[in-house]
Amino acid sequence: QKGGGDITIIGGSALLPESGPMGTLVDVDDFSPSSDNISVYVVRAGDSLSEIAEMFDVSANTIIWANNIARGDFIRVGQTLVILPVSGVRYTVVRGDTLEGVAKKFKGDVSEIARFNDMGDTAELAVGSTIVIPDGELGSVVREQYNIPDNVVYGASGPSYEGYYTRPIVGGRKSQGLHGYNGVDLAAPFGTSVYAAAEGTAIVSRSYGWNGGYGMYVVISHQNGTQTLYAHLSSIVVAEGSYTSQGQIVGFVGSTGRSTGPHLHFEIRGAQNPF
């Protein structure tokens, strides 16, 4: 089982020219996050999505995608927004492109691309427009041509806090190693207890929605400045703002969001992931 919602702030990187189907050059940008930490923002009077996006150096669509904001909805004073760092591929559309074709080319998900770019699943792509493929990957041909490494993992080069984190589930098996945002997938039966890997405060507790692919998920902020994330849960038992002790149950294994089967997607932001 594989999953994860590798969502982020678009960082600057060189544009990679690639020959398109009509022989023209297209812009492909494999961007990496510029920040590890997930932020939480409470909307104030006079705020707009564009202003909040500029404040955190993300796109407005990143905020919409990660907070289940429907097209035409307004943000409201007091609403809590999660600012999730996101990685993927930024692509300039050429003649003949379709949403399905772009998704296949960059190993993305049609519905997820549509959500992020605020379009329908069957929408026609405008030539010259730029779209983002969340969690997208550059193909092996492009990577070989420009000497780009495979299996890019973001946020994995932090310090090692040996013994600080305990394994978030008992039993199960690792179904996917480090991927996306310093995350691993731990396969386990539905309903398996998920435990806080270290003590801290639950800064995010989302028990509904897509949430950028994470489904139901929890983020805990720890005293050493790091964060742990627990995704694809079937249910959650901690509230935002609550203290969590190491080993306390925060939720239960599920398959919500972008997931192919019951498992826990577990990330550590700001430190190496020992699991």
LUMZAFI-460420 format. One line per 10 residues: their letters; for each residue z negated, y negated, x of C-alpha. Coordinates in nm, 3 decimals. Layout:
BEGIN
a> Z/Y/X | ... $
END
This chain:
BEGIN
qkgggditii> 0.000/0.000/0.000 | 0.093/-0.340/0.130 | 0.019/-0.686/0.003 | -0.118/-1.024/0.085 | -0.057/-1.377/-0.008 | 0.023/-1.537/0.324 | 0.009/-1.885/0.195 | 0.018/-2.244/0.430 | 0.081/-2.578/0.572 | 0.439/-2.606/0.700 $
ggsallpesg> 0.432/-2.680/1.072 | 0.720/-2.827/1.270 | 0.941/-2.590/1.464 | 1.298/-2.585/1.591 | 1.574/-2.524/1.341 | 1.764/-2.204/1.408 | 2.139/-2.222/1.342 | 2.290/-1.912/1.187 | 2.646/-1.848/1.073 | 2.661/-1.846/0.696 $
pmgtlvdvdd> 2.897/-1.643/0.473 | 3.158/-1.921/0.478 | 3.140/-1.964/0.855 | 2.931/-2.281/0.828 | 2.595/-2.345/0.993 | 2.281/-2.312/0.788 | 1.931/-2.427/0.875 | 1.671/-2.155/0.899 | 1.318/-2.248/0.997 | 1.053/-1.982/1.062 $
fspssdnisv> 0.750/-2.206/1.022 | 0.395/-2.132/1.125 | 0.076/-2.273/0.977 | -0.080/-2.576/1.145 | -0.428/-2.500/1.015 | -0.632/-2.184/0.976 | -0.884/-2.294/0.718 | -0.847/-2.290/0.344 | -0.955/-2.619/0.189 | -1.097/-2.701/-0.154 $
yvvragdsls> -1.038/-3.040/-0.316 | -1.187/-3.182/-0.636 | -0.946/-3.412/-0.819 | -1.063/-3.773/-0.857 | -0.952/-4.049/-1.095 | -0.615/-4.188/-0.988 | -0.514/-3.885/-0.781 | -0.161/-3.748/-0.800 | -0.025/-3.417/-0.673 | 0.201/-3.591/-0.425 $
eiaemfdvsa> -0.090/-3.793/-0.281 | -0.310/-3.486/-0.248 | -0.024/-3.295/-0.086 | 0.027/-3.576/0.166 | -0.347/-3.583/0.239 | -0.341/-3.215/0.343 | 0.009/-3.222/0.496 | 0.149/-2.967/0.251 | 0.417/-2.981/-0.017 | 0.326/-3.044/-0.381 $
ntiiwannia> 0.484/-2.706/-0.460 | 0.236/-2.536/-0.225 | -0.050/-2.674/-0.435 | 0.121/-2.588/-0.765 | 0.196/-2.231/-0.647 | -0.154/-2.160/-0.519 | -0.333/-2.299/-0.827 | -0.134/-2.150/-1.116 | -0.021/-2.492/-1.237 | 0.252/-2.445/-1.497 $
rgdfirvgqt> 0.562/-2.662/-1.506 | 0.484/-2.984/-1.693 | 0.106/-2.945/-1.661 | -0.108/-3.232/-1.535 | -0.401/-3.214/-1.294 | -0.727/-3.345/-1.438 | -1.028/-3.524/-1.297 | -1.287/-3.272/-1.175 | -1.033/-2.990/-1.136 | -1.082/-2.785/-0.820 $
lvilpvsgvr> -0.765/-2.725/-0.619 | -0.736/-2.468/-0.342 | -0.520/-2.576/-0.048 | -0.390/-2.252/0.100 | -0.208/-2.250/0.433 | 0.135/-2.083/0.378 | 0.389/-1.921/0.610 | 0.745/-1.812/0.557 | 1.106/-1.922/0.597 | 1.267/-2.253/0.504 $
ytvvrgdtle> 1.637/-2.208/0.425 | 1.931/-2.438/0.343 | 2.154/-2.293/0.068 | 2.525/-2.235/0.137 | 2.810/-2.154/-0.099 | 2.785/-1.805/-0.246 | 2.407/-1.777/-0.213 | 2.204/-1.632/-0.500 | 1.828/-1.613/-0.542 | 1.846/-1.233/-0.524 $
gvakkfkgdv> 2.059/-1.244/-0.211 | 1.832/-1.490/-0.031 | 1.526/-1.284/-0.127 | 1.687/-0.969/0.015 | 1.803/-1.147/0.331 | 1.457/-1.271/0.419 | 1.250/-0.988/0.266 | 1.104/-1.213/-0.001 | 1.023/-1.166/-0.368 | 1.255/-1.324/-0.628 $
seiarfndmg> 0.978/-1.423/-0.869 | 0.759/-1.558/-0.590 | 1.043/-1.770/-0.449 | 1.116/-1.902/-0.798 | 0.752/-1.992/-0.856 | 0.714/-2.170/-0.525 | 1.035/-2.372/-0.563 | 0.975/-2.452/-0.932 | 1.282/-2.274/-1.069 | 1.362/-1.988/-1.303 $
dtaelavgst> 1.425/-1.634/-1.179 | 1.793/-1.666/-1.279 | 1.845/-2.023/-1.160 | 2.162/-2.109/-0.968 | 2.106/-2.241/-0.617 | 2.254/-2.581/-0.534 | 2.458/-2.582/-0.213 | 2.283/-2.792/0.050 | 1.941/-2.772/-0.113 | 1.644/-2.644/0.086 $
ivipdgelgs> 1.421/-2.370/-0.048 | 1.112/-2.199/0.092 | 1.074/-1.821/0.096 | 0.695/-1.765/0.099 | 0.599/-1.476/0.325 | 0.966/-1.449/0.421 | 1.082/-1.295/0.748 | 1.378/-1.368/0.972 | 1.608/-1.067/1.003 | 1.628/-0.864/1.323 $
vvreqynipd> 1.977/-0.997/1.408 | 1.855/-1.358/1.399 | 1.539/-1.269/1.590 | 1.733/-1.091/1.863 | 1.984/-1.377/1.893 | 1.710/-1.635/1.943 | 1.455/-1.410/2.116 | 1.196/-1.445/1.837 | 0.925/-1.174/1.832 | 0.894/-0.937/1.537 $
nvvygasgps> 0.580/-0.893/1.327 | 0.452/-1.247/1.369 | 0.082/-1.272/1.285 | -0.071/-1.613/1.226 | -0.426/-1.712/1.321 | -0.503/-1.399/1.525 | -0.572/-1.572/1.858 | -0.917/-1.708/1.777 | -1.245/-1.619/1.948 | -1.402/-1.275/1.922 $
yegyytrpiv> -1.740/-1.262/1.747 | -1.833/-0.907/1.832 | -2.070/-0.758/1.576 | -2.065/-1.066/1.352 | -1.855/-0.912/1.073 | -1.921/-0.583/0.898 | -1.646/-0.377/0.736 | -1.594/-0.509/0.381 | -1.559/-0.166/0.217 | -1.711/0.178/0.271 $
ggrksqglhg> -1.454/0.451/0.324 | -1.088/0.400/0.243 | -0.822/0.370/0.511 | -0.626/0.099/0.684 | -0.286/0.103/0.512 | -0.142/-0.193/0.705 | -0.251/-0.346/1.033 | -0.259/-0.713/1.126 | -0.001/-0.910/0.931 | 0.047/-1.246/0.768 $
yngvdlaapf> -0.256/-1.467/0.817 | -0.469/-1.246/1.042 | -0.512/-0.997/0.759 | -0.537/-0.621/0.723 | -0.496/-0.400/0.418 | -0.764/-0.142/0.343 | -0.655/0.111/0.079 | -0.928/0.240/-0.151 | -0.959/0.359/-0.514 | -0.974/0.108/-0.800 $
gtsvyaaaeg> -1.327/-0.021/-0.847 | -1.447/0.042/-0.491 | -1.717/-0.214/-0.403 | -1.615/-0.499/-0.173 | -1.892/-0.646/0.044 | -1.931/-0.982/0.219 | -1.853/-0.926/0.588 | -2.104/-1.194/0.690 | -2.342/-1.433/0.519 | -2.212/-1.765/0.396 $
taivsrsygw> -2.108/-1.966/0.091 | -1.835/-1.867/-0.154 | -1.602/-2.167/-0.152 | -1.329/-2.002/-0.363 | -1.372/-1.752/-0.646 | -1.056/-1.706/-0.855 | -1.079/-1.441/-1.125 | -0.739/-1.506/-1.285 | -0.382/-1.596/-1.196 | -0.124/-1.522/-0.928 $
nggygmyvvi> -0.281/-1.755/-0.670 | 0.007/-1.745/-0.426 | 0.013/-1.365/-0.430 | -0.357/-1.306/-0.364 | -0.434/-1.233/-0.729 | -0.809/-1.233/-0.787 | -0.969/-1.339/-0.460 | -1.279/-1.478/-0.291 | -1.315/-1.695/0.021 | -1.648/-1.719/0.203 $
shqngtqtly> -1.727/-1.992/0.456 | -1.956/-1.877/0.738 | -2.204/-2.056/0.962 | -1.992/-1.999/1.274 | -1.713/-2.210/1.122 | -1.491/-1.921/1.015 | -1.380/-1.800/0.673 | -1.321/-1.454/0.530 | -1.087/-1.382/0.241 | -1.095/-1.085/0.002 $
ahlssivvae> -0.782/-1.045/-0.214 | -0.620/-0.832/-0.489 | -0.959/-0.768/-0.650 | -0.995/-0.614/-0.996 | -1.303/-0.824/-1.072 | -1.531/-1.074/-0.900 | -1.911/-1.106/-0.914 | -1.978/-1.420/-0.707 | -1.940/-1.780/-0.823 | -1.800/-2.072/-0.628 $
gsytsqgqiv> -2.075/-2.249/-0.437 | -2.309/-1.951/-0.434 | -2.480/-1.818/-0.121 | -2.376/-1.466/-0.023 | -2.570/-1.245/0.212 | -2.400/-1.002/0.449 | -2.335/-0.677/0.265 | -2.363/-0.834/-0.082 | -2.104/-0.716/-0.335 | -1.848/-0.990/-0.401 $
gfvgstgrst> -1.603/-0.791/-0.614 | -1.417/-0.466/-0.658 | -1.089/-0.328/-0.523 | -0.787/-0.378/-0.746 | -0.415/-0.449/-0.730 | -0.378/-0.803/-0.868 | -0.124/-1.050/-0.732 | 0.144/-0.935/-0.491 | 0.034/-0.577/-0.443 | 0.188/-0.231/-0.455 $
gphlhfeirg> -0.131/-0.035/-0.516 | -0.511/-0.056/-0.505 | -0.633/-0.202/-0.178 | -0.829/-0.487/-0.026 | -0.638/-0.751/0.168 | -0.897/-0.887/0.414 | -0.844/-1.193/0.632 | -1.058/-1.369/0.890 | -0.961/-1.729/0.951 | -1.078/-1.887/1.276 $
aqnpf> -1.160/-1.568/1.468 | -1.013/-1.232/1.564 | -1.006/-0.967/1.296 | -1.185/-0.657/1.432 | -1.062/-0.431/1.153 $
END
